[in-house]
Structure formats: C-alpha cells, structure tokens
Amino acid sequence: MFREQLLATSRGRIVALLRRGGLTVDDAAHELRLTANAVRMQITGMERDGIVRRVGRRPGTTRPSQIFELTPEVEQLLSRAYLPLLGQLVSVVTRKLPARQAGSLMRAVGKGLADELLSGGRPSGALGARVLFASRMLNEQLGAVTHVEENGSYIIRGAGCPLSALTGKHAAVCVAIETLLNEAVGVPVHQCCDRNGRPRCCFEIQK
C-alpha cells in the first residue's frame, strides 16, 4: 500500500528517478521538465520525511551540487521481492522438514529477532509492565496493531496480523513471534491466533 500511495503522489516521479541512482536537484528538474526551485521544495520535504538522504556532492561551475538518493528503508518498502521470497522460504521449510524441526527452526528465528529488537536490554519490572512493553514492541517495531487485555491472564490481541500474508498459510510463522514474546516478557507465552479469514494475533501470558 505504501508503494502505490507514494508513487501516485507528486513526489512519485522524483522517487521513480531516484530508483535509478543518485541525482542532484538540477538533474531531476531537467528530467521532469520542472524548475529547480519546484524540485528543491519537494526534495526538502522528502528529506525531512526520511524518503531521501544526502550522499555527496558533485563539483559545479560555481558551487558543488548536493546529490540525493532514496533511503534504504524506502528502497525496501518499494520492493516487491521480499514477501514472495519469504513466503517461498517458509513454504520450503515447512514442506521439507518434519514438523518438530520446522518448529525448532522458527523458534530460532524468533530468538534471533528478539536478540535484534531487544539489543538495548530485556524489560524488567512487574509482569504487566513487561507485557505492555511487548505489545508496544510489536506495534512500533513490526507494524502490528495490538493491545493488552487482562482477564485472569494477560492477552496480547491484535486487530490484524503484520505477517498475515504468511500466517494464513503457515501457522509455524506464529511460533517465531511467540518465541520473540517469550524473550520479551521472560515467561511462557502461548499463541491463540485466529488464522481464519483475516488473521489476527493473539498471545496469552499466564499470571
């Protein structure tokens, strides 16, 4: 969705140019047949929004020109290759390996993800605070939309699933997220995800 929305805006033509490589404002203005000032205004806003970054200078007749390129984060968001490749990888793993081995591999993936996302340290304090931290981590780091419910146990429940394109076909993917949450809260976490129709996250933590 981000890709289509971005490329449909007035910035989209500049983004399409920058996907070929770094350009100066004058380069982009020449290619788009716009004034340099018009392009400069767009580039300034795109830099502020984290879409482009400065990567060097090109010597000019009067003064150097700043070269801009897309940020790595935007390049990744614009790519359509990640999801199909990841889907095929999970499909091969779950098809070729016995269920126990596939589950073990997914837990290792979750552990590695936890090491990356929790590199600043595991949360401490009461269990409730750690559960809230884990829910925020899913939202801020993985693009989930979750909240915490409390009714005899804690439940991290999602309005959807950030990996819905995978979890609907491969339940083992939820094992990786379950392991990530285990690492975050420091106690066993049990998935109760709804994978029918529109997948929704659900992870239970006993008090």
C-alpha positions as CSV (number, residue, x, y, z in Angstrom):
1,M,0.0,0.0,0.0
2,F,2.8,2.4,0.9
3,R,4.4,1.8,-2.5
4,E,1.3,2.6,-4.5
5,Q,0.4,5.6,-2.4
6,L,3.9,7.1,-2.7
7,L,4.3,6.6,-6.4
8,A,0.8,8.1,-7.0
9,T,1.8,11.5,-5.4
10,S,3.6,14.4,-6.9
11,R,6.7,13.0,-5.2
12,G,6.4,9.7,-7.1
13,R,8.0,11.0,-10.3
14,I,11.1,12.1,-8.3
15,V,11.1,8.7,-6.4
16,A,11.0,6.9,-9.8
17,L,14.0,8.8,-11.0
18,L,16.0,8.2,-7.8
19,R,15.4,4.5,-8.0
20,R,17.9,4.6,-10.9
21,G,20.5,6.2,-8.7
22,G,21.6,9.4,-7.0
23,L,20.6,12.8,-8.6
24,T,21.1,16.4,-8.0
25,V,18.2,18.9,-7.9
26,D,19.2,20.1,-11.3
27,D,19.3,16.6,-12.7
28,A,15.8,15.9,-11.5
29,A,14.5,19.2,-12.7
30,H,15.9,18.6,-16.2
31,E,14.4,15.0,-16.4
32,L,11.0,16.1,-15.1
33,R,11.0,19.4,-17.0
34,L,10.3,21.4,-13.9
35,T,12.0,24.3,-12.3
36,A,14.9,23.7,-9.9
37,N,13.0,25.5,-7.2
38,A,9.9,23.3,-7.6
39,V,12.1,20.2,-7.3
40,R,14.1,21.6,-4.4
41,M,10.9,22.2,-2.4
42,Q,9.9,18.6,-2.9
43,I,13.3,17.2,-2.1
44,T,13.5,19.3,1.1
45,G,10.2,17.8,2.3
46,M,11.2,14.3,1.2
47,E,14.5,14.6,3.2
48,R,12.5,15.8,6.2
49,D,10.2,12.8,5.9
50,G,13.0,10.3,5.6
51,I,12.4,9.4,2.0
52,V,15.7,10.8,0.6
53,R,19.2,11.4,2.0
54,R,22.3,13.3,1.0
55,V,25.1,11.1,-0.2
56,G,27.7,13.5,-1.5
57,R,28.5,16.5,-3.7
58,R,29.2,16.9,-7.4
59,P,31.6,19.7,-8.5
60,G,29.9,22.5,-10.5
61,T,31.0,25.6,-12.4
62,T,30.1,27.9,-9.5
63,R,29.5,25.7,-6.5
64,P,29.1,21.9,-5.7
65,S,25.6,20.3,-6.1
66,Q,24.2,18.1,-3.5
67,I,23.5,14.5,-4.6
68,F,20.4,12.8,-3.2
69,E,19.3,9.2,-3.1
70,L,16.5,7.1,-1.6
71,T,17.0,6.0,1.9
72,P,17.4,2.2,2.4
73,E,14.2,2.0,4.3
74,V,12.2,3.4,1.4
75,E,14.0,1.2,-1.1
76,Q,12.9,-1.8,1.0
77,L,9.3,-0.6,1.2
78,L,9.2,-0.1,-2.6
79,S,10.5,-3.6,-3.3
80,R,8.0,-6.3,-4.1
81,A,10.6,-9.1,-3.8
82,Y,10.7,-9.6,0.0
83,L,7.3,-11.1,0.6
84,P,7.3,-13.7,-2.3
85,L,10.8,-14.8,-1.4
86,L,10.0,-15.1,2.3
87,G,6.8,-16.9,1.5
88,Q,8.7,-19.4,-0.6
89,L,11.3,-19.9,2.1
90,V,8.7,-20.6,4.8
91,S,6.9,-23.0,2.4
92,V,10.0,-24.9,1.6
93,V,11.0,-25.2,5.3
94,T,7.6,-26.4,6.4
95,R,7.3,-28.8,3.5
96,K,10.7,-30.3,3.6
97,L,11.3,-30.6,7.3
98,P,9.4,-32.6,9.9
99,A,7.0,-30.5,12.0
100,R,9.3,-30.7,15.0
101,Q,12.3,-29.5,13.1
102,A,10.4,-26.7,11.4
103,G,9.1,-25.6,14.7
104,S,12.6,-25.6,16.2
105,L,13.8,-23.5,13.3
106,M,11.0,-21.0,13.7
107,R,11.8,-20.7,17.4
108,A,15.4,-20.0,16.5
109,V,14.2,-17.3,14.1
110,G,12.1,-15.8,16.9
111,K,15.1,-15.9,19.3
112,G,17.3,-14.1,16.7
113,L,14.6,-11.5,16.2
114,A,14.4,-10.9,19.9
115,D,18.2,-10.5,20.1
116,E,17.9,-7.8,17.5
117,L,14.9,-5.9,18.8
118,L,15.9,-6.2,22.4
119,S,19.5,-5.4,21.9
120,G,19.1,-2.5,24.4
121,G,18.1,-4.9,27.1
122,R,15.2,-7.0,28.2
123,P,12.4,-5.2,30.1
124,S,12.3,-5.5,33.8
125,G,9.6,-4.8,36.5
126,A,6.2,-6.4,37.1
127,L,4.8,-8.9,34.6
128,G,2.1,-6.5,33.5
129,A,4.6,-3.8,32.6
130,R,6.6,-6.3,30.6
131,V,3.5,-7.4,28.7
132,L,2.7,-3.8,27.8
133,F,6.3,-3.4,26.7
134,A,6.0,-6.5,24.4
135,S,2.7,-5.2,22.9
136,R,4.3,-1.8,22.1
137,M,7.3,-3.5,20.7
138,L,5.1,-5.4,18.2
139,N,3.4,-2.2,17.2
140,E,6.5,0.0,16.9
141,Q,9.0,-2.5,15.5
142,L,6.8,-4.8,13.5
143,G,3.9,-2.7,12.4
144,A,1.3,-4.6,14.4
145,V,-1.8,-3.0,16.0
146,T,-2.2,-4.8,19.3
147,H,-3.5,-4.1,22.8
148,V,-3.3,-5.9,26.1
149,E,-6.4,-7.5,27.7
150,E,-6.5,-8.7,31.3
151,N,-9.0,-11.4,32.4
152,G,-7.3,-14.0,34.7
153,S,-4.3,-13.8,32.3
154,Y,-2.8,-11.3,30.0
155,I,-3.6,-11.5,26.3
156,I,-1.9,-9.5,23.6
157,R,-4.5,-9.3,21.0
158,G,-4.2,-7.8,17.5
159,A,-6.6,-6.0,15.3
160,G,-4.9,-7.8,12.4
161,C,-1.6,-9.5,11.8
162,P,1.6,-7.8,10.3
163,L,2.5,-11.1,8.7
164,S,-1.0,-12.1,7.5
165,A,0.3,-12.9,4.0
166,L,2.3,-15.7,5.6
167,T,0.4,-16.8,8.8
168,G,-2.8,-17.6,6.9
169,K,-0.9,-20.3,5.1
170,H,1.9,-21.2,7.5
171,A,1.0,-21.4,11.2
172,A,4.6,-22.0,12.0
173,V,5.3,-18.4,11.5
174,C,3.4,-17.6,14.6
175,V,5.9,-19.7,16.6
176,A,8.6,-17.2,15.7
177,I,6.5,-14.3,17.2
178,E,5.6,-16.4,20.2
179,T,9.3,-17.0,20.9
180,L,10.0,-13.3,20.4
181,L,7.4,-12.5,23.1
182,N,8.7,-15.2,25.4
183,E,12.1,-13.5,25.3
184,A,10.5,-10.1,25.9
185,V,8.3,-11.0,28.9
186,G,10.5,-13.6,30.4
187,V,7.7,-16.2,31.0
188,P,6.0,-18.7,28.7
189,V,3.7,-17.2,26.0
190,H,1.1,-19.3,24.2
191,Q,-0.3,-18.3,20.8
192,C,-4.1,-18.3,20.3
193,C,-4.0,-16.6,16.9
194,D,-7.0,-16.6,14.6
195,R,-5.8,-17.6,11.2
196,N,-9.2,-18.0,9.5
197,G,-10.2,-15.3,7.1
198,R,-8.3,-12.2,8.1
199,P,-5.6,-13.4,10.5
200,R,-5.4,-11.8,13.9
201,C,-2.7,-12.0,16.5
202,C,-3.4,-13.5,19.9
203,F,-0.8,-14.4,22.6
204,E,-1.7,-15.5,26.1
205,I,0.5,-15.0,29.2
206,Q,-0.5,-16.6,32.4
207,K,-0.1,-14.6,35.6
